[in-house]
């Protein structure tokens, strides 16, 4: 089974949860422990990546540690075309749709495509749209941020992603954001497209996770919370709220 099909099967049962682990934030062994905790909490898969500091080496070491510790699918959430490893199960082949830097929209993808093909990594095409406040990813990606009340633009980007043939759409408020993507925007975007919708950034409480799920998120991603919280009961509460358990 492909990783894409695995995710689709999970979504068919209800909202899925994915943990995002940044290889630059801790040693690989610690990342493995985090992934194990998240599996125990009920997460469905692991994204690995970050906006800065990710290399082929720490990506590979982290992927291996996570797979050994958790057995969950490991998916690259790329921040750079130079930080790719074949020690993963799949790669999100994504375009930052609202970047003002062509490299983020398509340049890095063209640069990396032959290497990814050579490695034989499964790719999952994904449109990536950055919503206020955007945080570090918005800054590094030179994003023309979608304002929190600009639902019209969010829908336009979402439709463009689907019409371009993307398999997934990710609305991102940015790691560590003080506010997640508004439920009103999630609901409107979900109603406008037929491809799965991923929501991430600023989801650190069961209430925020529940709001995103009830608004229509197919996959909810948490990252900063995992880095900052060692309390498995709190992590489990967020995952359960995301999945509606």
N, C-alpha and C positions, 0 to 999 in steps of 0.2 A: 504493500500500500504506500502511496506517495504521502508526503507530509501534508500537501494541500488537501488530499482526500481525508486524511486524519482530522484536520481542522474542520473541514466541512461536516464530517460525521459528528464531531463534538458539537458544532453549532446547531445541527439538526435536532439535538436533544435539549437545546436551550443555550443561553449565553455562556460562553467559555471564558476562562481566565488564563492569562499568560503572565508569567513573571519576567521582568526585564532585569538582567544582571550585566553590569558594566565591567569588563575585564580590567579596566584601569583603576578600579576603586578598591580592590583587595586581591590577595594572592589567590591562585587557582584553587588551592585546597579549601580556602574559606568560601569561595564561590560554590564549590561542590557541596559544602555543608548548607549553604543558603538554599541551593536547589533541592536538597533532600528535605529541608524543612518545608519548602513550598509544595513539594509533592505530598507531604503529610497533611498540609493544609488543604489540599484539593486542587492545586493548579493543574492545568492541562498540558502546558508546554513552556519552554524557556526561550526567550529572545536573549541574545547576547550582543552587546554593542554599546557605543557611547559616542558623544560628539567630539571628544578629544582624547589623546593618549592611548588609543587602541592600536596595537601592532599585530602583525601576523603571528608573532610568538605568543603574546599574552592571550590572543584570541584562541589559538590552538590549545594552549595549556588549559585555559578555562573551559573550553568545549569538552575536552577529554575528561576533566574532573567532574563536570556536571553530568555527563552521560554515565560515568561510572557510579556516581553517587545517587542519581535519581532514576535513570532509565527513561527519562522523558525526552521527547523530541527536542533537539537543540537547533535553533534557527538563527542565522546571522541577521542582525538588525544593523546594516552597514552604515558606518560613519565616514568611511574612506575606502577608495578602490584599492588601496595598498594593504588593507588589513583583512585578508580573506584566507580562510583555512578550509581544507577538505575534511577536517575532523568534526564536521557538523552534518546534520541531516538535511538541511535546506538553507536557502538564502532568500531574503526578501529583495527581489530585484525592483527597487523602488525609485520613483522620481519625485523629488520635492517640487510639487506643482507650482507653488507660489514663491519660489526662490527667484531673486533677481540675477542670480549667477547661473549662466547656462550650464556650467559644469555640474551643478546640483540637479538641474532638470534632466540633462541627457549626456553631458560630456563624460562624466565618470563612468557611466553605464557603458558607453561605447569603448572606453579605455579598458574596462574590466571584462567585458563580454568574452573575448577570446580565451582569457585565462580561466574564467569560470567554466567555459565549455571544455577546456582541456582537463580540468579537475573533475568534471562530471558531476558537479553539484546541482541538485534540484533547485530550480528558481521559481519563485512565486511572484508574478508581477503585481506591484502595489503602488497606488497613488498615495502620496504623503502630503498632507495639507496642515500648515502650522497656524494655529489660532492663538490670539492674545491670551496670556502674556508672552508666550513663545520661549522664554528663558534662553538657555545657552544654545539649544539647537536652532532657535530662530536667529540668534546672533551669528553663529558659525555658518548657518545656511543662507545668510543674507535674505531672509524671508520678508516678503511684503505681507505682514501678518493680517490674517482675517480678523476683523474686529469682532468682539464678542456678540454684538447686536446685529452684525451684518450677515443675516441668514441667507439673503439672496446670493451673495458671493460664495458662501459655503456650498449652497446647492449647485451653483454653476460649476465650481471646481469638481464636485462629486459627479455630476453628469458627464463632465469632460473625461474624468478618469474611466468611467464605465464605457463611454463611447470609444475611448482609445484601447479598450480591451483589457484593462486592469482586472485582476482577479479579486483584489481587496482594496478597500479605501480606509486610510488611517487619518483620523482627526486628532491632532496632537497639540495640547496646551503647553507642553514642555516639562521636562523633569524638574520637580521641585516647585511647580507652579502653585501659587496660593489659591487659585480657583481653577477647577476643571472646565472642560468644554461644557457650555450651558445645555441643560436638558432640552430646551426649546430648539436649539440648533441640531442636536442629535436627532430629535424626533423629525424635524423637517427634512434633514438629509436622508434619514432612513426611509422616509416616505417617498423620496424622489428617485431612489436607485434600487436595483435588484441584487447587486453584489454585496458581500458581507462588509459590515462596518465595524472598524476597530476604534476604540476610544482610549486615550491615554493622557497622562499628565495631570498631576494634582489630585489623584484619587487615593486618599490616605485613610478614609473612614468608611465604615459600613454604609453610612448614609449616602456618601458620594457614589459608592459603587452601586447601591440600590437605585439611585436616581438615574445613573447612566444606563443600567439594565432596563429599567421601566420605560426609558425614553426610546429604547430600540437598539442599543449596542449589541452586536453579535459577539464581540470579543472585548474584554476589558483588560487593560494592561496596568500593572503597578510596578514601580521600580524604586523610587526614592524611599518609600515606606520599608521595603525589604532591607535596604542598606542601613536604615536608622533604627529598626525595631528587631530585637531578639526575642520578643514575646510571641511564641507560637500561637497562643490563644487570640491575640490581636490580629495576627496575620490571617488566621483561619476565619475570623469573623468577617474580614474584608472579602476574602475569597468566597465564602458562603453567600454574602450579600450580592456579590457580582454574579454568582451562578444561580441565585434564587433558591438555595438549599435551606 
